Amino acid sequence: MSAQDKDLFKAFMEEHYDEQNRIRYDKIDFIDEPGVGKIVWRRGTGDNVELLDIEVTSQRRTGQGTILLLRMLNSLKQNPPDSSIFGFTRTKNTIAQEFYSAMGFTVQEITGLYPEGSATLFTAEYDMLCVKWKDQLASVRKIYL
Ligand SMILES: CC(C)(COP(=O)(O)OP(=O)(O)OC[C@H]1O[C@@H](n2cnc3c(N)ncnc32)[C@H](O)[C@@H]1OP(=O)(O)O)[C@@H](O)C(=O)NCCC(=O)NCCS
């Protein structure tokens, strides 16, 4: 990169990635409920929200994953994503795909993301999820605020 290119790049970064943006894009949020599970997310491209990880450490298939996801939706209410929630999971993780589908996400296989095999992209509009889970969100909000 030439010195002129470096200056242009620096100017671009200063204009578009000021302190506020850096904080916004670097910020990872999570809910960690010891003995139950955790969910982790961050701001991603287009000011959407990337779901980085969800794991239920208690008995699975008893609704805890659903509750964690609903708690995340509630947390985002103050500062919702521009459009969607998205994330990636390994294609061999069929349980995760069943889970995201049941939650209302569209899942589609993509190649070239992980060295050991294909990945599955899951996406859903935030507003759609809030409508789909409206009643359950209200109940979860009462319990966890
Ligand atoms: C994915 C995960 C978080 C789901 O949590 P959970 O508490 O078991 O999920 P829920 O009980 O809320 O399930 C909600 C729905 O998802 C689907 N689902 C969940 N587990 C499933 C399974 N083993 N097989 C088929 N469908 C499943 C079902 O439709 C289920 O509804 P139902 O039980 O009424 O049929 C959990 O399996 C987990 O921690 N997996 C390991 C970590 C992981 O792979 N995380 C994903 C990283 S991208």
The ligand as an ORCA input file, in Angstrom:
! r2SCAN-3c Opt
* xyz 0 1
  C     -29.504    -25.838     19.890
  C     -29.879    -25.788     21.372
  C     -29.436    -24.457     21.969
  C     -31.413    -25.908     21.501
  O     -31.761    -25.739     22.865
  P     -33.000    -26.518     23.531
  O     -33.252    -25.934     24.853
  O     -32.762    -27.995     23.489
  O     -34.181    -26.153     22.503
  P     -35.744    -26.024     22.818
  O     -36.152    -27.035     23.841
  O     -36.070    -24.612     23.122
  O     -36.339    -26.455     21.400
  C     -37.166    -25.612     20.593
  C     -37.464    -26.362     19.315
  O     -36.262    -26.561     18.539
  C     -36.339    -27.841     17.859
  N     -35.357    -28.751     18.443
  C     -34.571    -28.543     19.527
  N     -33.779    -29.635     19.745
  C     -34.088    -30.531     18.785
  C     -33.629    -31.844     18.497
  N     -32.697    -32.460     19.276
  N     -34.154    -32.499     17.440
  C     -35.092    -31.920     16.664
  N     -35.601    -30.659     16.904
  C     -35.089    -29.991     17.948
  C     -37.750    -28.388     18.158
  O     -38.626    -27.917     17.152
  C     -38.037    -27.743     19.494
  O     -39.433    -27.645     19.778
  P     -40.207    -28.951     20.387
  O     -39.342    -29.516     21.466
  O     -41.503    -28.362     20.896
  O     -40.381    -29.909     19.235
  C     -29.226    -26.979     22.156
  O     -29.511    -28.187     21.469
  C     -27.728    -26.866     22.351
  O     -27.249    -26.249     23.324
  N     -26.943    -27.486     21.453
  C     -25.469    -27.512     21.577
  C     -24.854    -26.172     21.242
  C     -25.104    -25.798     19.814
  O     -24.960    -26.596     18.888
  N     -25.484    -24.522     19.628
  C     -25.701    -23.932     18.322
  C     -24.472    -23.163     17.966
  S     -24.671    -22.329     16.424
*
